């Protein structure tokens, strides 16, 4: 599979290339822009830490397996963080209203609600909440839509590195 960097029009081809008969390509971030993107996101997240040091994370994901893995990973690395879950848009809105999380991991496809529309709704009411869009659909169109909806970052699930994830959350949970 050919990979093409989509960071601000970079267009660099990176990663493993398969035989020319396979014309498919995925869009992600080349190593250079992946580092830049994570640094930008860390800087945004750093601004969100509240004075008490408590940190609330909401995972909005309908996949039980992915949600539990992400939650366990966050809880094991950040025992002082409060990690909450929602499986659909209605539950997510209730959690946001009641908890005012600092960080939301948002899936694009949710039962009964589109994660991009949900992000737009949340950001309209709570612009200081950082929303990271996590998705299995890595395309320039989804990436653009995620940014237009107010998402602070767009990370394909298959390229989610737990080391980078840990670095992001560490900057908030200090």
C-alpha positions in Angstrom: 0.0 0.0 0.0 1.4 3.4 -1.0 1.1 6.0 1.8 0.8 9.7 1.0 1.3 12.5 3.6 -1.7 14.8 3.8 -0.2 17.3 6.3 -1.0 20.8 4.8 -0.6 19.6 1.3 2.8 17.8 1.8 2.1 14.9 -0.6 5.3 13.0 0.2 5.1 9.3 -0.5 6.4 7.2 2.4 6.2 3.8 3.9 6.3 0.4 2.2 5.4 0.3 -1.5 3.8 -2.7 -3.0 4.1 -3.8 -6.6 2.9 -1.3 -9.2 -0.2 -3.4 -9.9 -1.6 -2.2 -6.6 -2.6 1.4 -7.2 -4.3 1.9 -3.8 -3.0 4.6 -1.5 -3.7 5.6 2.0 -3.4 9.1 3.5 -1.7 9.7 6.7 1.3 11.6 8.1 4.9 11.1 7.0 7.3 10.6 10.0 8.4 14.3 9.9 4.8 15.6 9.9 3.6 13.0 12.4 6.1 14.4 14.9 5.1 18.0 14.1 1.4 17.2 14.4 1.9 15.5 17.8 3.9 18.5 19.1 1.2 20.9 18.0 -1.4 18.7 19.7 0.7 18.5 22.9 0.9 22.3 23.0 -2.9 22.6 22.7 -3.4 20.0 25.4 -1.0 21.6 27.7 -3.2 24.7 27.8 -6.1 22.7 29.1 -4.7 21.4 32.4 -6.8 22.8 35.2 -5.3 24.2 38.4 -6.3 21.3 40.6 -4.4 18.8 38.5 -7.4 16.6 37.9 -7.9 15.5 34.4 -11.0 14.0 32.8 -11.0 12.0 29.6 -14.1 10.8 27.7 -13.8 8.0 25.2 -16.7 8.1 22.7 -16.5 4.7 20.9 -19.0 2.0 20.0 -16.5 -0.7 19.6 -16.3 -2.4 23.0 -12.9 -4.0 22.3 -11.2 -0.7 21.1 -12.9 1.4 23.9 -11.7 -1.0 26.6 -8.2 -1.3 25.3 -7.9 2.5 25.1 -9.4 2.9 28.6 -7.2 0.3 30.1 -4.1 1.8 28.5 -5.0 5.3 29.7 -5.8 4.1 33.3 -2.6 2.1 33.6 -0.4 4.9 32.4 -2.4 7.7 34.2 -3.9 6.4 37.4 -4.9 9.9 38.5 -6.9 10.6 35.4 -10.6 10.0 35.4 -11.6 8.1 32.3 -15.2 7.9 31.2 -17.0 6.2 28.3 -19.9 6.7 26.0 -21.0 4.4 23.3 -23.3 6.8 21.3 -24.0 10.5 20.7 -26.7 10.9 23.4 -24.5 9.3 26.1 -21.6 11.5 25.0 -23.6 14.7 25.3 -24.8 13.8 28.8 -21.2 13.0 29.8 -19.9 16.2 28.4 -22.6 18.2 30.1 -22.2 16.5 33.5 -18.4 16.0 33.6 -16.9 18.7 31.4 -14.0 16.5 30.2 -10.7 18.0 29.3 -10.1 15.6 26.4 -12.4 13.6 24.2 -11.4 10.7 22.0 -14.2 10.7 19.4 -15.0 7.9 16.9 -16.5 9.1 13.6 -19.0 6.4 13.2 -21.4 6.0 16.1 -24.9 4.5 16.4 -27.5 7.2 15.9 -25.0 10.1 15.6 -22.1 11.0 13.4 -18.9 11.7 15.4 -18.1 14.8 13.3 -21.5 16.3 13.9 -21.2 15.5 17.6 -17.8 17.2 17.7 -19.3 20.3 16.1 -22.1 20.3 18.6 -19.7 19.9 21.6 -17.2 22.5 20.3 -20.0 25.1 19.8 -20.9 24.8 23.5 -17.5 24.0 25.0 -14.7 25.3 22.7 -12.0 24.6 25.2 -12.5 20.9 25.2 -9.8 19.1 23.1 -11.4 16.6 20.7 -9.2 14.0 19.0 -11.0 12.2 16.2 -10.1 8.5 16.0 -11.2 6.6 13.0 -10.7 3.6 10.9 -11.4 5.8 7.8 -8.1 7.5 6.9 -8.8 9.8 3.9 -8.2 13.4 3.1 -12.0 14.0 3.0 -12.5 12.7 6.5 -9.5 14.6 7.7 -10.8 17.9 6.3 -14.3 17.2 7.7 -12.8 16.5 11.1 -11.0 19.8 11.1 -14.1 21.7 9.8 -16.1 20.1 12.6 -13.7 21.6 15.2 -11.6 18.5 15.9 -8.2 19.4 17.3 -6.5 16.3 15.8 -7.3 13.4 13.5 -5.6 10.1 14.2 -6.2 6.9 12.2 -6.7 4.0 14.7 -4.3 1.8 12.9 -1.5 4.5 13.3 -2.3 5.2 16.9 0.9 4.7 18.8 0.5 4.2 22.5 3.9 6.0 23.0 2.6 9.1 21.3 -0.7 8.8 23.0 1.1 8.6 26.4 3.2 11.7 25.6 0.0 13.6 24.7 -1.8 12.8 27.9 1.3 13.2 30.0 1.5 16.8 29.0 -2.0 17.3 30.5 -1.8 15.1 33.5 1.3 16.7 35.1 
